[in-house]
Amino acid sequence: MEAVLQTKGLLSLPSNPRTRVFQSSLGLKQRFFSTKPKTPGGFSLSSNGFPKFPSFVPKNHGVAPIERNLFICRAEAAAAGQPAFGESEQPNFLGIETVTLKKIIPLGLMFFCILFNYTILRDTKDVLVVTAKGSSAEIIPFLKTWVNLPMAVGFMLLYTKLSNVLSKKALFYTVILPFIAFFGAFGFVLYPLSGYIHPEALADSLLNVLGPRFLGPLAILRIWSFCLFYVMAELWGSVVISVLFWGFANQITTVEEAKRFYPLFGLGANVALIFSGRTVKYFSNLRQNLGPGVDGWAMSLRGMMSIVVLLGLTICGLYWWVNTYVPLPTRSKKKKEKPKMGTMESLKFLVSSPYIRDLATLVVAYGISINLVEVTWKSKLKAQFPSPNEYSSFMGDFSTATGIATFTMMLLSQVIFEKYGWGVAAKITPTVLLLTGVGFFSLILFGGPLSPAIASLGMTPLLAAVYVGALQNIFSKSAKYSLFDPCKEMAYIPLDEDTKVKGKAAIDVVCNPLGKSGGALIQQFMILTFGSLANSTPYLGGILLVIVLAWLAAARSLDTQFTALRREEELEKEMERAAVKIPVVAQEGGRNGPLASDSVLNPTAGDPTGGKPPHRI
């Protein structure tokens, strides 16, 4: 008699399945290293060229106990995180293979150094362009639109050409070394010579002709070397972090290693933020110990740029060490087709899909909202701390507080997602922006009537606005990193593959640039229309209110659609699980398990195949 076990009509067991034993409770060691290994006979089932289990073994005669030790396939061992039969176990430390540690530890150190430098550069660039003579925070919108954006586009075009002619190692050094050289040269050459190389007389004459409303655009010409530093610092964040580091990390790590260790990089980034904030604070306070007539900011700048250069060279050394001493994983040569959508195609797709349209609203609203508040806050920050050293010292405290808040929010985000769900998590960021934004603009617009109450707290309305604006930036950025970004990526998951790919491409092409430049364009229009950023403040507050309310409405609508798609997805999974049943034939005391029914294993009791002969493999 032959018995047949069907799974969707594709596989069947050979004859005599009663002797097949599947003991899932045994560990890998017991399966591999049995004292009496049983030699499998007959045919075997396989799905990828490796035998998954022997199809049958000879029957035991007599009273000897039935052996339950089985060989398992290489794929099962790999999935279990243990070496396959016949392979030596890799040396490990604290449960992690040493080969993995040789990759992850240098990557973690590289990421720490890159983020440490970025915090110093980010705080310093604002100090330079905001506190410089003849400049103000009004320069930032013009700088982002007319200098930073063209430089970023030009760099990416150059990077694309270099990637076609240089090896990966040569490309890494070719990109990062000019950054290191520039920052070192700025601290020791360009800044000391800024009084000679900046065309202040020309800028003054143009300002007299064009009027004060053009103070921002003309400041770009007046302090061009500071603006170049600003752009290079911005590019460090987008190029060295996003392109060089993550490109290298994805090149040398496997998917399993990435799932395990990439989240730790996010926590490590906030640790770097905390320590670099303390470093900025230390160097900014050097002025207090210097004698009169000494440029304290120049001393602080040289110290911080020295650290940037030193850590930059450390990054290069770690990169060289990993490429020299760490074996890299092999990759498939097969290339996947990536969908390419032009700007007009992206716009049409955004408009046609309500789900993608709501998601796009979230992305654009965040970019505009954070920019509207941040630039206005920096203008008040300069009014409160006009000295570069005082401004930089405050920014050091700000970076440390941002790191602590983001670290804490990342730990709490998992609880928020599990307990309250996607909808609540998606609404936290705009709610924080709305509440803190209302408080910030209220202190600016109604500072006079609120002065007695604020004075009782030992502060002026200006200082209170600076502190509330700082809290707004700290909590909105920490909520963005810990909640907004995960929510945005999770929203793609339940979509079908075509919508997922096209929607992400559309948002990358249209919404990210629109969100980043939208706030800057609005501020430029307000400044040129009303004469200054201060005169535009009431209108900026109203625009912020409208945008955040639209953000909350889009989040509510997206939550409804997201929940419906998730329920539909879960229902489909339940139906698949109910439709597909794969019985397991087991032997217990010489009897088949409950899944091996007579109607399946005994053709005389009723052939489920309708009398058809079994398929063989």
Secondary structure per residue as TSV (DSSP state, phi and psi in degrees):
chain	resnum	aa	ss	phi	psi
A	1	M	-	360.0	138.6
A	2	E	-	-113.6	142.6
A	3	A	-	-114.1	150.1
A	4	V	-	-125.6	131.4
A	5	L	-	-119.0	114.4
A	6	Q	-	-100.8	140.0
A	7	T	B	-129.3	97.8
A	8	K	T	57.8	24.9
A	9	G	T	75.0	10.7
A	10	L	T	-102.3	-37.4
A	11	L	B	-124.6	153.6
A	12	S	-	-149.9	151.0
A	13	L	-	-81.0	144.6
A	14	P	-	-67.9	-173.0
A	15	S	S	-66.7	157.4
A	16	N	-	58.7	59.7
A	17	P	G	-77.0	-7.8
A	18	R	G	-63.1	-26.8
A	19	T	G	-85.0	-1.3
A	20	R	-	-77.1	127.7
A	21	V	-	-118.3	131.2
A	22	F	-	-126.2	105.0
A	23	Q	-	-108.6	92.6
A	24	S	T	-74.7	-17.3
A	25	S	T	-78.3	-16.3
A	26	L	S	-71.1	142.4
A	27	G	-	-76.5	172.2
A	28	L	H	-65.2	-38.8
A	29	K	H	-61.8	-45.1
A	30	Q	H	-65.2	-33.4
A	31	R	H	-71.1	-38.9
A	32	F	H	-76.1	-50.5
A	33	F	S	-109.2	59.0
A	34	S	-	-74.7	143.8
A	35	T	S	-71.0	-24.2
A	36	K	S	-128.3	75.6
A	37	P	-	-65.4	140.5
A	38	K	-	-99.5	130.5
A	39	T	-	-79.4	118.9
A	40	P	-	-71.9	148.2
A	41	G	E	-129.4	172.0
A	42	G	E	75.4	-159.5
A	43	F	E	-86.8	170.1
A	44	S	E	-139.6	152.9
A	45	L	E	-89.1	140.3
A	46	S	E	-149.1	153.9
A	47	S	S	-120.3	-21.0
A	48	N	S	-140.6	26.5
A	49	G	S	96.8	-12.6
A	50	F	S	-107.3	134.3
A	51	P	E	-66.4	127.5
A	52	K	E	-84.4	-38.3
A	53	F	E	-161.1	152.1
A	54	P	E	-66.7	142.9
A	55	S	E	-74.6	-39.0
A	56	F	E	-159.3	162.0
A	57	V	-	-131.2	158.5
A	58	P	-	-61.0	148.8
A	59	K	-	-69.1	148.0
A	60	N	-	-86.0	139.1
A	61	H	-	-114.0	155.2
A	62	G	T	83.5	-157.2
A	63	V	T	-106.2	11.1
A	64	A	-	-65.0	141.5
A	65	P	-	-64.4	149.1
A	66	I	-	-75.6	129.4
A	67	E	-	-73.5	139.6
A	68	R	-	-118.6	5.7
A	69	N	-	-83.4	128.4
A	70	L	-	-126.7	151.3
A	71	F	-	-81.7	142.8
A	72	I	-	-118.0	164.8
A	73	C	-	-83.0	164.4
A	74	R	H	-60.4	-39.3
A	75	A	H	-63.9	-39.3
A	76	E	H	-66.0	-39.3
A	77	A	H	-65.0	-41.6
A	78	A	H	-64.4	-40.4
A	79	A	H	-65.3	-31.7
A	80	A	T	-81.3	-3.5
A	81	G	T	79.5	19.5
A	82	Q	S	-126.2	156.3
A	83	P	-	-68.7	149.4
A	84	A	-	-74.8	170.4
A	85	F	T	-61.7	131.7
A	86	G	T	90.2	-5.9
A	87	E	-	-104.6	143.9
A	88	S	-	-78.8	142.9
A	89	E	-	-72.5	135.8
A	90	Q	-	-71.0	140.8
A	91	P	-	-63.5	142.4
A	92	N	E	-139.3	163.7
A	93	F	E	-134.5	122.1
A	94	L	T	57.0	36.7
A	95	G	T	81.3	3.9
A	96	I	E	-116.5	132.0
A	97	E	E	-61.3	142.0
A	98	T	H	-63.9	-30.5
A	99	V	H	-63.5	-40.0
A	100	T	H	-66.9	-41.7
A	101	L	H	-62.6	-35.8
A	102	K	H	-66.7	-17.2
A	103	K	H	-96.1	-44.8
A	104	I	H	-71.3	-40.9
A	105	I	H	-64.2	-49.1
A	106	P	H	-61.7	-37.1
A	107	L	H	-63.2	-41.8
A	108	G	H	-62.8	-40.8
A	109	L	H	-66.7	-40.2
A	110	M	H	-60.8	-45.7
A	111	F	H	-63.5	-39.9
A	112	F	H	-61.6	-46.6
A	113	C	H	-64.7	-41.3
A	114	I	H	-64.4	-45.0
A	115	L	H	-70.7	-34.6
A	116	F	H	-59.7	-48.0
A	117	N	H	-62.9	-41.4
A	118	Y	H	-63.2	-38.9
A	119	T	H	-63.8	-43.8
A	120	I	H	-61.3	-46.2
A	121	L	H	-67.1	-39.3
A	122	R	H	-65.2	-43.0
A	123	D	H	-68.8	-38.2
A	124	T	H	-70.7	-38.3
A	125	K	H	-62.8	-38.0
A	126	D	H	-67.5	-40.1
A	127	V	H	-61.0	-44.0
A	128	L	H	-63.7	-49.9
A	129	V	H	-82.6	-25.3
A	130	V	H	-85.5	-40.3
A	131	T	H	-93.3	-3.5
A	132	A	S	-64.7	150.9
A	133	K	T	-63.7	131.1
A	134	G	T	80.8	11.7
A	135	S	-	-130.9	171.6
A	136	S	-	-161.3	-175.8
A	137	A	T	-66.3	-16.0
A	138	E	T	-65.9	-15.5
A	139	I	H	-71.8	-25.6
A	140	I	H	-62.8	-47.9
A	141	P	H	-59.5	-41.4
A	142	F	H	-68.2	-37.3
A	143	L	H	-66.0	-41.5
A	144	K	I	-66.7	-37.3
A	145	T	I	-81.8	-46.8
A	146	W	I	-100.4	-9.7
A	147	V	I	-121.8	-52.2
A	148	N	I	-66.3	-46.5
A	149	L	H	-63.9	-48.5
A	150	P	H	-61.7	-38.0
A	151	M	H	-64.8	-39.2
A	152	A	H	-65.0	-43.8
A	153	V	H	-63.5	-44.3
A	154	G	H	-62.1	-39.9
A	155	F	H	-64.4	-43.4
A	156	M	H	-65.7	-34.0
A	157	L	H	-65.3	-42.5
A	158	L	H	-65.7	-41.0
A	159	Y	H	-62.4	-39.8
A	160	T	H	-62.7	-42.7
A	161	K	H	-66.3	-42.7
A	162	L	H	-64.0	-35.8
A	163	S	H	-65.5	-20.3
A	164	N	H	-83.3	-18.0
A	165	V	H	-117.5	-16.0
A	166	L	S	-110.9	154.5
A	167	S	-	-72.6	167.8
A	168	K	H	-62.2	-40.5
A	169	K	H	-65.6	-48.0
A	170	A	H	-63.4	-35.7
A	171	L	H	-66.1	-40.9
A	172	F	H	-59.9	-50.5
A	173	Y	H	-67.5	-37.1
A	174	T	H	-63.5	-31.6
A	175	V	H	-84.3	-45.4
A	176	I	H	-80.7	-32.4
A	177	L	H	-64.7	-38.4
A	178	P	H	-61.3	-34.7
A	179	F	H	-60.9	-49.1
A	180	I	H	-61.8	-43.2
A	181	A	H	-64.4	-40.2
A	182	F	H	-65.4	-47.5
A	183	F	H	-64.4	-36.9
A	184	G	H	-65.7	-42.7
A	185	A	H	-66.9	-33.2
A	186	F	I	-66.0	-45.4
A	187	G	I	-67.0	-32.2
A	188	F	I	-108.7	-13.3
A	189	V	I	-125.9	-60.5
A	190	L	I	-65.0	-46.7
A	191	Y	T	-65.2	-45.1
A	192	P	T	-60.1	-27.6
A	193	L	T	-96.1	7.9
A	194	S	H	-61.7	-31.1
A	195	G	H	-66.6	-20.8
A	196	Y	H	-98.5	-28.8
A	197	I	H	-99.7	-8.3
A	198	H	S	-91.0	126.9
A	199	P	-	-81.4	69.2
A	200	E	H	-68.3	-37.2
A	201	A	H	-63.4	-43.6
A	202	L	H	-62.8	-42.5
A	203	A	H	-64.5	-38.9
A	204	D	H	-64.1	-42.3
A	205	S	H	-66.4	-39.8
A	206	L	H	-67.7	-34.6
A	207	L	H	-66.4	-37.6
A	208	N	H	-65.4	-32.4
A	209	V	H	-80.0	-44.8
A	210	L	H	-86.6	-26.0
A	211	G	-	101.8	164.6
A	212	P	G	-66.3	-21.5
A	213	R	G	-67.3	-15.4
A	214	F	G	-98.4	20.2
A	215	L	H	-60.2	-42.5
A	216	G	H	-62.8	-53.8
A	217	P	H	-61.9	-38.6
A	218	L	H	-72.0	-24.9
A	219	A	H	-65.5	-27.5
A	220	I	H	-62.0	-41.5
A	221	L	H	-71.1	-40.6
A	222	R	H	-62.6	-43.5
A	223	I	T	-119.5	54.2
A	224	W	H	-60.8	-34.2
A	225	S	H	-69.5	-35.0
A	226	F	H	-67.8	-38.3
A	227	C	H	-65.8	-35.8
A	228	L	H	-65.0	-39.7
A	229	F	H	-61.4	-42.6
A	230	Y	H	-58.0	-46.4
A	231	V	H	-67.2	-42.3
A	232	M	H	-64.2	-36.7
A	233	A	H	-66.3	-40.8
A	234	E	H	-63.5	-41.8
A	235	L	H	-67.3	-30.5
A	236	W	I	-57.9	-41.6
A	237	G	I	-66.8	-42.5
A	238	S	I	-84.2	-33.5
A	239	V	I	-89.4	-56.8
A	240	V	I	-69.6	-39.3
A	241	I	I	-77.4	-58.3
A	242	S	I	-73.4	-45.3
A	243	V	I	-85.9	-56.4
A	244	L	I	-73.3	-54.4
A	245	F	I	-67.0	-55.1
A	246	W	H	-67.9	-31.0
A	247	G	H	-63.2	-42.7
A	248	F	H	-68.0	-41.5
A	249	A	H	-62.6	-43.6
A	250	N	H	-68.0	-24.1
A	251	Q	H	-73.5	-36.8
A	252	I	H	-104.8	-7.3
A	253	T	-	-107.9	153.5
A	254	T	-	-88.9	169.4
A	255	V	H	-62.9	-41.1
A	256	E	H	-63.2	-42.3
A	257	E	H	-66.1	-38.1
A	258	A	H	-64.6	-44.1
A	259	K	H	-61.1	-32.8
A	260	R	H	-83.2	-36.9
A	261	F	H	-112.5	-19.2
A	262	Y	H	-61.0	-40.1
A	263	P	H	-59.1	-31.5
A	264	L	H	-67.4	-28.7
A	265	F	H	-64.0	-36.1
A	266	G	H	-63.6	-41.3
A	267	L	H	-67.5	-39.4
A	268	G	H	-63.8	-31.9
A	269	A	H	-62.8	-38.4
A	270	N	H	-74.3	-28.8
A	271	V	H	-64.8	-42.0
A	272	A	H	-61.7	-37.0
A	273	L	H	-62.3	-40.8
A	274	I	H	-65.3	-48.8
A	275	F	H	-69.7	-38.2
A	276	S	H	-69.1	-32.3
A	277	G	H	-62.1	-39.4
A	278	R	H	-66.4	-35.8
A	279	T	H	-65.5	-44.9
A	280	V	H	-59.8	-41.7
A	281	K	H	-61.6	-42.7
A	282	Y	H	-63.1	-49.9
A	283	F	H	-70.3	-29.5
A	284	S	H	-69.1	-27.4
A	285	N	G	-88.5	4.2
A	286	L	G	-63.0	-27.2
A	287	R	G	-58.5	-29.1
A	288	Q	G	-66.9	-24.6
A	289	N	G	-100.3	5.6
A	290	L	S	-101.3	153.1
A	291	G	-	-74.9	172.5
A	292	P	T	-67.7	148.8
A	293	G	T	85.6	-3.4
A	294	V	-	-95.8	132.7
A	295	D	-	-75.7	96.9
A	296	G	H	-65.1	-35.5
A	297	W	H	-68.3	-34.6
A	298	A	H	-64.0	-39.8
A	299	M	H	-64.7	-44.8
A	300	S	H	-62.5	-41.4
A	301	L	H	-64.3	-41.6
A	302	R	H	-63.4	-41.0
A	303	G	H	-62.8	-45.4
A	304	M	H	-69.8	-38.5
A	305	M	H	-69.0	-29.0
A	306	S	H	-63.7	-41.4
A	307	I	H	-65.4	-40.9
A	308	V	H	-60.5	-43.6
A	309	V	H	-65.6	-44.3
A	310	L	H	-61.9	-46.2
A	311	L	H	-70.0	-31.2
A	312	G	H	-62.9	-42.9
A	313	L	H	-66.8	-33.9
A	314	T	H	-63.0	-39.7
A	315	I	H	-60.2	-44.6
A	316	C	H	-62.9	-40.7
A	317	G	H	-63.6	-42.2
A	318	L	H	-64.8	-39.4
A	319	Y	H	-62.3	-44.1
A	320	W	H	-62.6	-42.0
A	321	W	H	-64.3	-44.0
A	322	V	H	-63.8	-44.1
A	323	N	H	-67.6	-24.9
A	324	T	H	-87.6	-39.8
A	325	Y	H	-115.2	-4.4
A	326	V	S	-112.2	125.3
A	327	P	-	-69.4	131.2
A	328	L	-	-91.9	146.8
A	329	P	-	-69.6	149.0
A	330	T	-	-80.6	143.8
A	331	R	-	-118.0	152.6
A	332	S	-	-69.9	139.1
A	333	K	-	-79.9	-12.3
A	334	K	-	-70.6	130.3
A	335	K	-	-102.2	138.0
A	336	K	-	-91.5	145.0
A	337	E	-	-73.9	128.0
A	338	K	-	-103.3	132.6
A	339	P	-	-70.6	136.0
A	340	K	-	-117.5	124.5
A	341	M	-	-122.9	128.7
A	342	G	-	-74.5	176.4
A	343	T	H	-63.1	-45.4
A	344	M	H	-66.9	-40.0
A	345	E	H	-62.4	-40.0
A	346	S	H	-64.0	-42.8
A	347	L	H	-62.6	-42.8
A	348	K	H	-63.0	-40.5
A	349	F	H	-67.9	-38.7
A	350	L	H	-61.4	-41.5
A	351	V	H	-72.5	-33.4
A	352	S	H	-77.1	-25.3
A	353	S	-	-109.0	115.7
A	354	P	H	-60.5	-37.8
A	355	Y	H	-64.0	-49.5
A	356	I	H	-67.6	-33.4
A	357	R	H	-64.1	-42.5
A	358	D	H	-65.6	-41.0
A	359	L	H	-64.4	-39.0
A	360	A	H	-64.4	-36.3
A	361	T	H	-61.6	-39.6
A	362	L	H	-59.9	-46.5
A	363	V	H	-66.8	-46.2
A	364	V	H	-67.4	-42.1
A	365	A	H	-62.8	-39.3
A	366	Y	H	-63.9	-47.2
A	367	G	H	-59.5	-42.5
A	368	I	H	-70.8	-45.1
A	369	S	H	-62.7	-47.4
A	370	I	H	-66.3	-32.2
A	371	N	H	-72.5	-39.0
A	372	L	H	-61.7	-43.0
A	373	V	H	-77.8	-39.1
A	374	E	H	-64.4	-44.8
A	375	V	H	-67.7	-41.5
A	376	T	H	-62.9	-39.3
A	377	W	H	-64.5	-41.0
A	378	K	H	-66.4	-29.5
A	379	S	H	-67.3	-39.1
A	380	K	H	-71.1	-32.4
A	381	L	H	-64.6	-38.8
A	382	K	H	-67.0	-37.8
A	383	A	H	-63.8	-34.1
A	384	Q	H	-82.7	-36.3
A	385	F	-	-126.7	79.8
A	386	P	-	-70.6	-25.6
A	387	S	S	-76.0	138.5
A	388	P	H	-57.6	-39.0
A	389	N	H	-66.8	-41.2
A	390	E	H	-66.7	-43.4
A	391	Y	H	-61.2	-46.4
A	392	S	H	-65.8	-37.6
A	393	S	H	-62.8	-42.2
A	394	F	H	-65.1	-39.9
A	395	M	H	-65.6	-30.7
A	396	G	H	-63.5	-44.5
A	397	D	H	-63.6	-37.9
A	398	F	H	-62.7	-43.5
A	399	S	H	-65.6	-40.5
A	400	T	H	-62.8	-45.4
A	401	A	H	-64.2	-37.7
A	402	T	H	-63.7	-41.8
A	403	G	H	-62.8	-43.4
A	404	I	H	-65.6	-44.6
A	405	A	H	-64.4	-42.1
A	406	T	H	-68.2	-40.2
A	407	F	H	-59.2	-44.8
A	408	T	H	-65.8	-42.3
A	409	M	H	-66.7	-33.3
A	410	M	H	-65.5	-35.8
A	411	L	H	-70.9	-33.0
A	412	L	H	-84.2	-19.8
A	413	S	H	-61.7	-37.1
A	414	Q	H	-63.8	-39.5
A	415	V	H	-64.9	-41.2
A	416	I	H	-62.8	-44.9
A	417	F	H	-63.6	-43.3
A	418	E	H	-72.4	-38.3
A	419	K	H	-87.3	-39.1
A	420	Y	H	-111.7	-17.6
A	421	G	H	91.6	178.9
A	422	W	H	-65.2	-41.5
A	423	G	H	-60.8	-46.6
A	424	V	H	-65.8	-42.8
A	425	A	H	-61.6	-37.5
A	426	A	H	-70.8	-25.3
A	427	K	H	-90.8	-10.3
A	428	I	H	-67.2	-45.0
A	429	T	H	-61.6	-50.7
A	430	P	H	-65.0	-31.9
A	431	T	H	-65.2	-42.6
A	432	V	H	-62.4	-45.0
A	433	L	H	-61.5	-39.5
A	434	L	H	-67.1	-49.5
A	435	L	H	-64.9	-48.2
A	436	T	H	-70.0	-33.4
A	437	G	H	-66.2	-41.2
A	438	V	H	-62.4	-43.2
A	439	G	H	-63.7	-40.5
A	440	F	H	-66.4	-49.9
A	441	F	H	-70.4	-28.4
A	442	S	H	-65.9	-39.9
A	443	L	H	-66.0	-32.0
A	444	I	H	-75.7	-44.6
A	445	L	H	-80.4	-32.4
A	446	F	T	-119.9	34.2
A	447	G	H	-62.8	-36.0
A	448	G	H	-61.5	-57.8
A	449	P	H	-61.5	-27.4
A	450	L	H	-88.5	-1.3
A	451	S	H	-57.9	-45.9
A	452	P	H	-59.6	-42.7
A	453	A	H	-66.9	-39.6
A	454	I	H	-70.1	-37.0
A	455	A	H	-63.6	-30.8
A	456	S	T	-65.5	-19.8
A	457	L	T	-91.9	2.0
A	458	G	T	80.3	24.1
A	459	M	-	-132.7	160.4
A	460	T	-	-94.2	161.1
A	461	P	H	-57.7	-34.9
A	462	L	H	-65.8	-46.7
A	463	L	H	-64.8	-38.3
A	464	A	H	-63.5	-39.8
A	465	A	H	-64.6	-38.0
A	466	V	H	-63.0	-44.2
A	467	Y	H	-68.3	-43.1
A	468	V	H	-66.2	-39.0
A	469	G	H	-63.6	-37.1
A	470	A	H	-65.2	-43.5
A	471	L	H	-61.7	-39.1
A	472	Q	H	-60.5	-46.2
A	473	N	H	-67.0	-41.1
A	474	I	H	-63.0	-51.7
A	475	F	H	-73.8	-34.1
A	476	S	H	-69.4	-38.3
A	477	K	H	-71.1	-40.7
A	478	S	H	-65.5	-38.7
A	479	A	H	-67.5	-33.8
A	480	K	I	-64.7	-48.4
A	481	Y	I	-68.5	-36.7
A	482	S	I	-94.4	-25.1
A	483	L	I	-123.7	-48.7
A	484	F	I	-64.8	-49.1
A	485	D	H	-61.7	-47.6
A	486	P	H	-60.5	-39.5
A	487	C	H	-61.9	-42.2
A	488	K	H	-62.0	-44.7
A	489	E	H	-71.0	-36.1
A	490	M	H	-65.5	-29.3
A	491	A	T	-64.5	-23.4
A	492	Y	T	-76.8	-23.1
A	493	I	T	-60.7	-49.4
A	494	P	T	-76.9	-2.4
A	495	L	S	-73.5	154.1
A	496	D	-	-68.3	162.3
A	497	E	H	-61.2	-39.6
A	498	D	H	-66.7	-46.8
A	499	T	H	-65.8	-38.4
A	500	K	H	-61.0	-48.7
A	501	V	H	-68.0	-48.0
A	502	K	H	-68.0	-37.7
A	503	G	H	-65.2	-42.4
A	504	K	H	-66.5	-39.6
A	505	A	H	-63.2	-41.0
A	506	A	H	-65.2	-42.5
A	507	I	I	-68.4	-38.2
A	508	D	I	-65.2	-38.3
A	509	V	I	-75.8	-42.0
A	510	V	I	-104.4	-51.0
A	511	C	I	-76.8	-41.4
A	512	N	H	-60.2	-51.1
A	513	P	H	-62.8	-37.3
A	514	L	H	-65.9	-39.9
A	515	G	H	-66.0	-39.9
A	516	K	H	-71.1	-41.0
A	517	S	H	-91.9	-16.5
A	518	G	H	-61.0	-47.0
A	519	G	H	-62.2	-40.1
A	520	A	H	-65.6	-40.5
A	521	L	H	-66.5	-39.9
A	522	I	H	-61.2	-43.7
A	523	Q	H	-67.4	-39.1
A	524	Q	H	-60.3	-43.0
A	525	F	H	-62.8	-43.1
A	526	M	H	-64.9	-42.9
A	527	I	H	-64.8	-45.5
A	528	L	H	-70.0	-26.3
A	529	T	H	-83.3	-45.5
A	530	F	H	-103.2	-1.4
A	531	G	S	97.2	-27.9
A	532	S	S	-161.4	166.8
A	533	L	H	-68.7	-36.3
A	534	A	H	-63.6	-41.6
A	535	N	H	-67.8	-22.0
A	536	S	H	-89.0	-6.3
A	537	T	H	-56.9	-46.3
A	538	P	H	-59.6	-39.3
A	539	Y	H	-71.4	-36.8
A	540	L	H	-64.0	-39.6
A	541	G	H	-61.9	-41.1
A	542	G	H	-65.9	-41.2
A	543	I	H	-62.9	-41.7
A	544	L	H	-60.1	-42.5
A	545	L	H	-61.0	-45.5
A	546	V	H	-63.1	-43.1
A	547	I	H	-67.1	-42.6
A	548	V	H	-68.0	-37.6
A	549	L	H	-64.2	-40.2
A	550	A	H	-64.2	-36.6
A	551	W	H	-61.4	-47.1
A	552	L	H	-64.4	-39.2
A	553	A	H	-64.3	-41.7
A	554	A	H	-65.1	-38.6
A	555	A	H	-65.0	-39.0
A	556	R	H	-65.8	-44.3
A	557	S	H	-65.2	-41.6
A	558	L	H	-67.4	-33.8
A	559	D	H	-62.7	-41.8
A	560	T	H	-62.5	-46.2
A	561	Q	H	-68.0	-39.5
A	562	F	H	-62.8	-44.9
A	563	T	H	-63.1	-41.1
A	564	A	H	-64.2	-42.0
A	565	L	H	-65.9	-38.6
A	566	R	H	-65.0	-41.5
A	567	R	H	-63.7	-41.6
A	568	E	H	-62.6	-40.8
A	569	E	H	-65.0	-43.2
A	570	E	H	-65.2	-38.4
A	571	L	H	-63.7	-41.5
A	572	E	H	-62.7	-40.4
A	573	K	H	-64.6	-41.3
A	574	E	H	-63.5	-40.2
A	575	M	H	-66.1	-38.0
A	576	E	H	-65.3	-42.3
A	577	R	H	-64.9	-34.9
A	578	A	H	-73.6	-31.6
A	579	A	H	-81.5	-30.5
A	580	V	-	-106.5	111.8
A	581	K	-	-121.3	124.0
A	582	I	-	-113.6	98.0
A	583	P	-	-69.7	151.8
A	584	V	-	-116.6	124.8
A	585	V	-	-86.5	121.4
A	586	A	-	-125.3	162.8
A	587	Q	E	-121.3	125.6
A	588	E	E	-135.5	104.8
A	589	G	T	62.6	37.0
A	590	G	T	81.5	5.5
A	591	R	E	-118.9	149.5
A	592	N	E	-74.0	151.5
A	593	G	-	-68.8	177.3
A	594	P	T	-65.6	-23.3
A	595	L	T	-77.8	-16.9
A	596	A	S	-89.8	77.9
A	597	S	-	-75.2	160.4
A	598	D	H	-65.5	-32.4
A	599	S	H	-67.7	-20.1
A	600	V	H	-93.9	-43.6
A	601	L	H	-92.0	-12.7
A	602	N	-	-123.8	104.3
A	603	P	G	-60.5	-27.5
A	604	T	G	-70.3	-22.0
A	605	A	G	-86.1	4.3
A	606	G	-	126.4	107.4
A	607	D	-	-84.7	114.9
A	608	P	T	-68.6	-13.1
A	609	T	T	-88.6	3.4
A	610	G	T	72.6	32.8
A	611	G	T	83.2	-0.9
A	612	K	-	-76.9	145.3
A	613	P	-	-67.4	150.4
A	614	P	-	-69.6	147.2
A	615	H	-	-77.5	141.6
A	616	R	-	-116.3	151.1
A	617	I	-	-128.9	360.0
